[in-house]
């Protein structure tokens, strides 16, 4: 019987790891459908960002209570699940509490810490469920979360509560069996929370308690494996992607926009005609026409696609967006969700056909509208607020650049300004030699 359990556990581990690896490969493939982008340099600052923003949750602590609760959940996910190493080894080797023997008193300290952290996660998840479903904060009742996104957020919190409950109940029934002198459950001493729960279970028979302990053990580890494979389909994938995303975040000043070298050259030639290469002046040797901005995900950088997969859907970007606050259609969170949806659709298309087959859709127009893009003031509030260093503005600017430069699609006020800049080298309707005329009088 013991060998059958070990074989079943081995199959469970192998299946969970294989399915997870397969999905990760798909997501990595999807992200690299974007344009190459060289992001390197200043490694010390990048690692500092990882420690402060991804692991330290620095931006979350602008709101101290929420920051503490979020950090407890995050630390719980990272630290409490270290105990699955012991569970996995116990399952593969047929042992029970493998580490207790050689860790001695330190093992007692570790499990006590895990239990307190598990209780903290349990409480924090309950608080967040209340915030979402009872208090109904504005950013959690927005229509862009209707359907699966809202269900996804609640499902994850409920799953965390169940996993922590199983962990504590498993330890409590284990302790109750120790108190009964069961030979298969050596007395390792009482842990702080499960020890308080165990006396209430002493009335059950050894058979019932052993069944309870084994059931919780199997459900706990199976739940963790299920949670692992659910993550890539959920907004909670940011638990893993926050680390690379903060490492590769832009280190340029937030107000600095990336210019296209070809456009910069044209501007230089306007002011300095003598710099125009001879072959260009004669119309020879011209390079193929260049695309301006982004119309679909292939035109965005891989970092923008990584941003889309890293989105936590917390809505802090939208809550800080002045355009959204004044009733405009722009919703930075929806920009990221729409981009992720489009990347997923294109990825499936490419894998199904071996190459991309035109599906008569594009990110611009079909997933993100012109009205949304025009509402953006490029104030960088969304970038500043994001706890995992996502930049919705990068996507907005590239799509808007395509609108204006590829489709000549801009409001009349913009077109007047563009015309003045092209003809007068300034936004105002003065000839170049009268550019200071606006100050007269």
DAWOHU-V328721 format. One record per residue. N is the residue number from 1. RES is the residue in one small letter. SS is DSSP state (h for helix, s for strand, l for the rest). BURIAL is 1 if it has 16 or more other ideal C-beta (glycine too) atoms within 10 Angstrom, else 0. D_CENTER is the distance of its C-alpha to the mean C-alpha in Angstrom with 2 decimals. Layout:
BEGIN
n=[N N]
res=[RES RES]
ss=[SS SS]
burial=[BURIAL BURIAL]
d_center=[D_CENTER D_CENTER]
END
This chain:
BEGIN
n=[1 2 3 4 5 6 7 8 9 10 11 12 13 14 15 16 17 18 19 20 21 22 23 24 25 26 27 28 29 30 31 32 33 34 35 36 37 38 39 40 41 42 43 44 45 46 47 48 49 50 51 52 53 54 55 56 57 58 59 60 61 62 63 64 65 66 67 68 69 70 71 72 73 74 75 76 77 78 79 80 81 82 83 84 85 86 87 88 89 90 91 92 93 94 95 96 97 98 99 100 101 102 103 104 105 106 107 108 109 110 111 112 113 114 115 116 117 118 119 120 121 122 123 124 125 126 127 128 129 130 131 132 133 134 135 136 137 138 139 140 141 142 143 144 145 146 147 148 149 150 151 152 153 154 155 156 157 158 159 160 161 162 163 164 165 166 167 168 169 170 171 172 173 174 175 176 177 178 179 180 181 182 183 184 185 186 187 188 189 190 191 192 193 194 195 196 197 198 199 200 201 202 203 204 205 206 207 208 209 210 211 212 213 214 215 216 217 218 219 220 221 222 223 224 225 226 227 228 229 230 231 232 233 234 235 236 237 238 239 240 241 242 243 244 245 246 247 248 249 250 251 252 253 254 255 256 257 258 259 260 261 262 263 264 265 266 267 268 269 270 271 272 273 274 275 276 277 278 279 280 281 282 283 284 285 286 287 288 289 290 291 292 293 294 295 296 297 298 299 300 301 302 303 304 305 306 307 308 309 310 311 312 313 314 315 316 317 318 319 320 321 322 323 324 325 326 327 328 329 330 331 332 333 334 335 336 337 338 339 340 341 342 343 344 345 346 347 348 349 350 351 352 353 354 355 356 357 358 359 360 361 362 363 364 365 366 367 368 369 370 371 372 373 374 375 376 377 378 379 380 381 382 383 384 385 386 387 388 389 390 391 392 393 394 395 396 397 398 399 400 401 402 403 404 405 406 407 408 409 410 411 412 413 414 415 416 417 418 419 420 421 422 423 424 425 426 427 428 429 430 431 432 433 434 435 436 437 438 439 440 441]
res=[x x x x x x x x x x x x x x x x x x x x x x x x x x x x x x x x x x x x x x x x x x x x x x x x x x x x x x x x x x x x x x x x x x x x x x x x x x x x x x x x x x x x x x x x x x x x x x x x x x x x x x x x x x x x x x x x x x x x x x x x x x x x x x x x x x x x x x x x x x x x x x x x x x x x x x x x x x x x x x x x x x x x x x x x x x x x x x x x x x x x x x x x x x x x x x x x x x x x x x x x x x x x x x x x x x x x x x x x x x x x x x x x x x x x x x x x x x x x x x x x x x x x x x x x x x x x x x x x x x x x x x x x x x x x x x x x x x x x x x x x x x x x x x x x x x x x x x x x x x x x x x x x x x x x x x x x x x x x x x x x x x x x x x x x x x x x x x x x x x x x x x x x x x x x x x x x x x x x x x x x x x x x x x x x x x x x x x x x x x x x x x x x x x x x x x x x x x x x x x x x x x x x x x x x x x x x x x x x x x x x x x x x x x x x x x x x x x x x x x x x x]
ss=[l h h h h h h h h h h h h h h h h h h h h h h h h h h h h h h l l l s l l l l l l l h h h h h h h h h h h h h l l h h h h h l h h h h h h h h h h h h h h h h h h h h h h h h h h h h h h l l l l l l h h h h l h h h h h h h h h h h h h h h h h h h h h h h h h h h h h l l l l h h h l l h h h l l h h h h h h h h h h h h h h h h h h h h h h h h h h h h h h h h l l l l l l l l l l l l l l h h h h h h h h l l l l h h h h h h h h h h h h h h h h h h h h h h h h h h l l l h h h h h h h h h h h h h l l l l l l l l l l l l l h h h h h h h h h h h l h h h l l h h h h l l l l l l l l l l l l l l l h h h l s h h h h h h h h h l l l l l h h h h h l h h h h l l l l l l h h h h h h h h h h h h h h h h h h h h h h l l l l l l l l l h h h h h s l h h h h h h l l l l l h h h h h l l l l l l h h h h h h h h h h h h h h h h l l l l h h h h h h h h h h h h h l l l l l l l h h h l l h h h l l]
burial=[0 0 0 0 0 0 0 0 1 0 0 1 0 0 0 1 0 0 0 1 0 0 1 0 0 0 1 0 0 1 1 0 1 1 1 0 0 0 0 0 0 0 0 0 0 1 0 0 1 1 0 0 1 1 0 0 1 0 1 1 0 0 0 0 0 1 1 0 1 1 1 1 1 1 0 1 1 0 0 1 1 0 1 1 0 1 1 1 0 1 1 0 0 0 0 0 1 1 1 1 0 0 0 0 0 0 1 1 0 1 1 1 0 1 1 0 1 1 1 1 1 1 0 1 1 0 1 1 1 0 0 1 0 0 0 0 0 0 1 1 0 1 0 1 1 0 0 0 0 1 0 1 1 0 0 1 1 0 1 1 1 1 1 1 1 1 1 1 1 1 1 1 1 1 1 1 1 1 1 1 0 1 0 0 1 0 0 1 0 1 1 0 1 1 1 0 1 1 0 0 1 0 0 1 0 0 0 0 1 1 0 1 1 0 0 1 1 1 1 1 1 0 1 1 1 0 1 1 1 1 1 1 0 1 1 1 1 1 1 1 1 1 1 1 1 1 1 1 1 0 0 0 0 0 0 0 0 0 0 0 0 0 0 0 0 0 0 0 0 0 0 0 0 0 0 0 0 0 0 0 0 0 0 0 0 0 0 0 0 0 0 1 1 1 1 1 1 0 1 1 1 1 1 1 1 1 1 1 1 1 1 1 1 1 1 1 1 1 1 1 1 0 1 1 0 0 0 1 0 1 1 1 1 1 1 1 1 1 1 1 0 1 1 1 1 1 1 0 0 0 0 0 0 0 0 0 0 0 0 0 0 1 1 1 0 0 1 1 0 1 0 1 1 1 1 1 0 0 0 0 1 1 1 0 1 1 1 1 1 1 1 1 1 1 1 1 1 1 1 1 1 1 1 1 1 0 0 0 1 1 0 0 0 0 0 0 1 0 0 0 0 0 0 1 0 1 0 0 0 0 0 0 0 0 0 0 0 0 0 0 0]
d_center=[42.55 40.55 40.17 38.97 36.17 35.20 35.21 33.11 30.58 30.52 29.91 27.06 25.34 26.03 24.84 21.51 20.83 22.13 20.08 16.79 17.89 18.89 15.59 13.83 16.67 16.13 12.52 13.84 16.75 14.89 13.01 16.50 18.09 17.33 19.96 20.43 19.65 21.12 18.92 20.90 23.18 23.15 21.61 22.63 20.65 17.52 17.91 18.71 15.44 13.65 16.05 16.07 12.58 10.40 13.21 15.46 13.19 15.69 14.56 14.37 18.02 19.21 19.63 21.30 21.57 18.02 16.91 19.25 18.26 14.50 15.56 17.93 15.45 13.17 16.43 17.74 15.14 15.77 19.49 21.00 19.78 21.84 24.70 23.76 25.30 28.59 28.15 27.53 30.56 32.63 31.84 32.76 35.79 37.09 37.16 36.33 34.51 34.99 33.95 36.22 39.34 38.56 36.16 38.82 38.26 34.88 33.63 34.81 32.89 29.61 29.84 30.87 27.80 25.58 27.41 27.07 23.31 23.13 25.16 22.92 19.83 22.11 23.19 19.81 18.53 21.81 21.46 18.05 19.60 22.52 20.55 18.92 22.06 25.06 24.48 22.26 20.72 20.79 17.10 16.79 19.80 18.99 20.01 16.83 15.59 18.87 19.07 16.42 13.37 15.61 16.95 13.67 12.87 16.49 16.70 14.15 16.08 19.34 18.49 17.80 21.14 22.93 21.82 22.96 26.12 26.94 26.61 28.99 31.36 31.58 32.65 35.02 36.80 37.02 38.70 41.02 42.14 42.87 44.99 46.91 47.70 46.08 46.80 43.49 41.54 42.91 42.85 40.08 40.50 38.78 35.16 34.57 32.98 33.97 37.42 37.69 36.76 39.03 42.40 41.47 41.12 44.39 46.32 44.62 46.30 45.07 44.39 42.19 40.30 39.81 38.49 36.11 34.88 34.46 32.77 30.20 29.75 29.14 26.92 24.80 24.20 23.93 21.39 19.26 19.60 18.84 15.68 14.65 15.36 13.80 10.24 9.86 11.17 9.08 6.23 6.45 5.43 2.85 6.62 7.54 5.56 5.78 9.37 10.06 8.14 10.29 13.15 13.38 13.02 16.27 19.11 21.36 22.49 20.30 23.31 23.97 23.46 23.64 26.99 28.32 31.10 33.32 33.28 33.99 36.95 38.34 38.27 40.07 42.66 43.37 44.34 45.82 47.41 49.07 45.78 45.48 46.04 49.37 48.05 45.59 48.47 50.49 47.72 47.56 44.83 42.07 38.62 36.90 35.35 31.87 29.09 27.88 24.30 22.09 23.14 20.80 17.78 20.31 21.11 17.69 16.70 14.46 12.36 11.89 10.87 8.33 7.05 7.27 5.42 2.25 3.73 4.71 8.03 9.86 12.21 13.23 13.33 15.66 17.62 18.46 19.31 23.15 23.54 21.81 23.81 26.98 26.44 25.24 23.18 20.31 17.01 14.14 11.58 13.71 13.77 10.11 10.62 13.94 12.89 10.64 13.73 16.04 14.49 14.77 18.30 19.40 18.26 20.37 23.14 23.37 23.40 25.98 28.32 27.79 27.06 25.71 28.23 28.31 27.12 28.43 25.03 22.93 19.71 22.13 24.43 23.28 19.63 19.78 23.17 25.47 25.88 22.23 22.33 25.70 24.72 22.41 24.31 22.10 22.21 18.78 18.20 14.71 13.86 15.66 14.02 10.27 9.56 7.07 9.46 8.41 11.80 12.67 16.18 16.22 15.85 18.29 20.80 20.90 21.47 24.01 25.70 26.25 27.68 30.12 31.10 31.03 32.05 33.93 32.15 32.30 34.10 37.74 37.15 34.74 37.18 40.01 38.13 37.25 40.92 42.16 39.96 41.17 44.81 45.20 42.44 41.35 39.74 43.16 46.09 48.38 49.84 48.69 51.88 51.35 47.72 48.83 50.71 48.19 49.40 53.02 54.52]
END
